[in-house]
């Protein structure tokens, strides 16, 4: 009997030890479990991220170069373009025709293409760097409204001047109206130099913040949960709009080259380009940089709480 009694405490002790060690093992396993959830990103996502960064870097440094540099290049091309054509360095079979698809269906409504992309881009970016202040967002969108008024006014002015001073081809048809010139299938001399150059400068100014200081905007939003959510939701749409504006910039520059090299009088092109640079400078480099307390006056790109 004594031997049986002496064995019972040892059995109870072993059971208690096993019961005591069981929770500890489960707790350690529960502690180690989250580590297995931190899986590395897939190869596909890494490749997509690398390609996106390369495209954005190319857009920021090459396509959206400093406006002053682009103005110098554009004016140089306007001056030397006709000489290259006169010396037959360039072929003008397709681009010299105003009936080509790009000139007929894209450039004719080119300002609409620009505004359709610029309005959501300016709205989404200003929504983030103004922290959702709709009064400031309205002032940022006012820049596009003013640019549209300038484009409509100057284009109407050029059309009026061309109707008074232009001529049909061949030159023995001077004096007829532009409508009769078009219906008789001759070419009325008019250009898109002002629109193309002005649109390029406006797009360049509006996307500049995303290329230069967007990282600072993201860093400044770390302490604001609402802005963090906006960045997470709208980062992809903003990047897509930015790339589409880069593609549109390439298209406008291509059309500007075709205009410079193949079409219109060099004096007309210089005057149109000067108008574009003047209105770009007076708005983006002077007017929008002025401090004002007005609630409707346009402000410079990037003005906000940051």
C-alpha positions in Angstrom: 0.0 0.0 0.0 2.8 2.3 0.8 4.4 1.8 -2.6 1.2 2.6 -4.4 0.7 5.8 -2.4 4.2 6.9 -3.1 3.7 6.6 -6.9 0.6 8.9 -7.0 2.3 12.2 -6.3 4.8 11.6 -9.1 2.1 11.0 -11.6 0.2 14.1 -10.5 3.4 16.1 -10.6 4.1 15.0 -14.2 0.6 15.9 -15.3 1.0 19.4 -13.7 4.3 19.9 -15.4 2.9 18.9 -18.8 -0.1 21.2 -18.2 2.2 24.1 -17.3 4.4 23.7 -20.3 1.4 23.4 -22.8 0.4 27.1 -22.6 3.9 28.3 -22.9 4.4 26.3 -26.1 1.2 27.6 -27.5 2.1 31.2 -26.6 5.5 30.9 -28.3 3.9 29.5 -31.4 1.4 32.3 -31.4 4.3 34.8 -31.1 6.1 33.3 -34.0 3.1 33.1 -36.2 3.0 36.7 -37.4 6.6 36.4 -38.7 5.4 33.9 -41.3 2.9 36.5 -42.7 5.5 39.0 -43.8 6.1 37.5 -47.2 8.3 39.3 -49.7 6.6 41.0 -52.6 6.3 39.0 -55.8 8.7 39.4 -58.7 5.9 40.8 -61.0 5.1 43.6 -58.6 8.8 44.5 -58.2 9.2 44.6 -62.0 6.1 46.8 -62.4 7.4 49.1 -59.7 10.8 49.4 -61.3 9.2 50.1 -64.7 6.9 52.8 -63.2 9.9 54.5 -61.5 11.9 54.5 -64.7 8.9 56.0 -66.7 8.3 58.7 -64.1 12.0 59.6 -64.0 12.1 59.8 -67.8 9.0 62.0 -67.8 10.3 64.3 -65.1 13.8 64.9 -66.5 13.3 64.6 -70.3 9.7 65.2 -71.3 8.9 67.9 -68.7 12.2 69.7 -68.9 12.5 73.3 -67.6 10.2 75.7 -69.5 13.0 78.2 -70.3 15.0 75.4 -71.9 12.0 74.3 -74.0 11.3 77.8 -75.1 14.9 78.2 -76.3 14.6 74.9 -78.3 11.2 75.8 -79.8 12.3 79.2 -81.0 15.5 77.7 -82.4 13.5 75.1 -84.3 11.1 77.8 -85.6 14.0 79.7 -87.0 16.0 76.9 -88.6 13.0 74.7 -89.6 12.2 76.5 -92.9 15.9 76.5 -93.9 16.0 72.7 -93.5 13.0 72.4 -95.6 14.4 74.7 -98.3 17.6 72.6 -98.5 15.5 69.4 -98.8 16.9 67.8 -95.7 13.4 66.7 -94.7 10.7 64.9 -96.6 7.2 66.6 -96.5 5.0 64.0 -98.1 2.6 63.3 -95.2 3.3 65.8 -92.5 3.0 68.8 -94.8 -0.6 67.9 -95.6 -3.2 69.4 -93.4 -5.4 66.5 -94.2 -3.3 64.0 -92.2 -5.1 62.3 -89.3 -3.2 64.0 -86.5 -3.7 67.4 -87.8 -7.4 66.9 -88.8 -8.8 65.0 -85.8 -6.4 65.7 -82.9 -4.9 69.1 -83.2 -8.2 70.7 -84.3 -9.6 69.9 -80.8 -6.3 69.8 -79.1 -7.2 72.2 -76.3 -10.1 69.9 -75.3 -7.7 66.9 -75.0 -5.4 69.0 -72.8 -8.2 70.2 -70.5 -9.7 66.8 -70.1 -6.5 65.5 -68.6 -5.5 68.6 -66.7 -8.7 69.2 -64.8 -8.7 65.8 -62.9 -4.9 66.0 -62.5 -5.0 69.5 -60.9 -8.0 68.6 -58.8 -6.6 65.4 -57.3 -3.1 66.8 -56.6 -4.5 70.0 -55.1 -6.9 67.9 -53.0 -3.9 66.4 -51.3 -1.5 69.4 -50.9 -4.3 71.7 -49.7 -5.7 69.0 -47.3 -9.1 69.1 -48.9 -9.6 72.9 -48.7 -12.1 73.4 -51.5 -11.6 77.2 -51.6 -8.0 76.7 -52.5 -8.8 73.9 -54.9 -11.2 76.3 -56.8 -8.4 78.8 -57.0 -6.1 76.2 -58.6 -8.7 75.2 -61.1 -9.2 78.9 -62.0 -5.8 78.7 -63.8 -7.2 76.3 -66.3 -10.3 78.5 -66.8 -8.1 81.5 -67.4 -5.9 79.5 -69.8 -9.0 78.5 -71.8 -10.1 82.1 -72.0 -6.7 83.1 -73.3 -6.6 80.3 -75.8 -10.1 81.1 -77.2 -9.4 84.9 -77.4 -6.0 84.6 -79.1 -7.2 81.9 -81.5 -10.2 84.0 -82.5 -7.9 87.0 -83.0 -5.6 84.9 -85.2 -8.5 83.6 -87.2 -9.8 87.2 -87.7 -6.3 88.4 -88.8 -5.9 85.4 -91.2 -9.3 86.1 -92.7 -8.2 89.7 -93.5 -4.6 89.1 -94.5 -4.4 85.5 -95.5 -4.3 84.1 -99.0 -5.1 80.9 -100.8 -2.7 78.6 -102.6 -1.9 79.0 -105.5 -1.1 82.6 -105.2 -3.2 83.7 -108.2 -6.3 83.3 -106.0 -5.7 86.2 -103.7 -8.8 88.0 -102.3 -11.2 85.1 -102.0 -12.7 84.2 -98.6 -11.4 81.3 -96.5 -14.7 79.5 -96.9 -14.5 79.6 -100.7 -10.8 78.6 -100.4 -11.7 75.5 -98.4 -14.6 74.5 -100.6 -12.5 74.8 -103.7 -9.9 72.4 -102.0 -7.1 74.9 -101.8 -5.2 75.4 -98.6 -5.9 78.4 -96.4 -2.7 79.5 -94.6 -3.3 79.1 -90.9 -1.3 77.5 -88.1 -1.4 75.9 -84.7 1.9 77.3 -83.4 0.2 79.4 -80.7 -2.0 76.6 -79.4 0.7 74.0 -79.5 3.4 76.1 -77.7 0.9 77.5 -75.2 -0.5 74.1 -74.4 3.0 72.7 -73.9 3.9 75.5 -71.5 0.7 75.2 -69.5 1.0 71.4 -69.1 4.7 71.8 -68.1 3.8 74.2 -65.3 0.8 72.2 -64.0 2.7 68.9 -63.6 5.9 70.5 -62.2 4.9 69.9 -58.6 4.4 66.2 -59.1 7.9 65.9 -60.6 9.9 68.1 -58.2 8.2 68.3 -54.7 5.7 65.4 -54.5 7.9 63.5 -52.2 7.9 66.4 -49.8 4.1 66.5 -50.0 3.9 62.8 -49.1 6.3 63.3 -46.2 4.3 66.2 -44.9 1.1 64.1 -44.9 2.5 61.4 -42.6 0.9 63.1 -39.6 -2.5 63.5 -41.3 -4.5 60.3 -41.5 -7.0 61.7 -43.9 -4.4 62.9 -46.3 -2.6 59.5 -46.0 -5.8 57.8 -47.2 -6.1 60.3 -50.1 -2.6 59.6 -51.2 -3.2 55.8 -51.0 -6.4 56.0 -53.0 -5.4 58.6 -55.6 -1.7 57.8 -56.1 -2.4 55.5 -59.0 -4.9 57.8 -60.8 -2.5 60.7 -60.4 0.4 58.7 -61.9 -1.7 57.5 -64.8 -2.8 61.1 -65.6 0.8 62.2 -65.3 1.9 59.6 -67.9 -1.0 60.5 -70.2 0.0 64.1 -70.0 3.5 63.1 -70.9 2.2 61.2 -73.9 0.1 64.2 -74.9 3.2 66.4 -74.6 5.2 64.2 -76.9 2.3 64.3 -79.4 2.0 68.2 -79.2 5.8 68.5 -79.7 5.6 66.2 -82.7 2.8 68.3 -84.2 4.8 71.5 -83.4 7.8 70.1 -85.3 5.6 69.3 -88.3 4.2 72.9 -88.2 7.7 74.4 -87.8 9.3 72.4 -90.6 6.6 72.2 -93.2 3.8 74.7 -92.8 3.3 78.5 -92.7 5.3 81.7 -92.8 8.2 82.0 -90.4 7.1 85.5 -89.3 3.6 84.2 -88.5 5.2 81.4 -86.4 7.4 83.8 -84.5 4.5 86.1 -83.7 2.3 83.2 -82.6 5.1 81.7 -80.5 5.8 85.1 -78.9 2.1 85.4 -78.0 2.2 82.0 -76.3 5.4 82.8 -74.3 4.0 86.2 -73.3 0.8 84.9 -71.9 2.6 82.0 -70.2 5.0 84.4 -68.5 2.5 87.0 -67.5 0.3 84.4 -65.8 2.5 81.7 -64.4 5.7 83.7 -63.7 4.0 86.9 -62.5 0.3 87.0 -61.8 -0.1 83.6 -60.0 2.9 84.3 -57.8 1.4 87.5 -56.3 0.1 87.1 -52.8 -3.6 88.1 -52.5 -6.4 87.6 -50.0 -9.0 87.1 -52.7 -11.0 83.9 -52.5 -11.4 83.5 -56.3 -8.0 84.8 -57.6 -5.9 82.0 -59.1 -2.8 80.9 -57.2 0.5 79.3 -58.3 0.7 75.5 -58.7 1.5 73.9 -55.3 0.2 76.7 -53.1 -1.5 75.2 -50.1 -0.9 74.3 -46.5 2.4 72.6 -47.2 
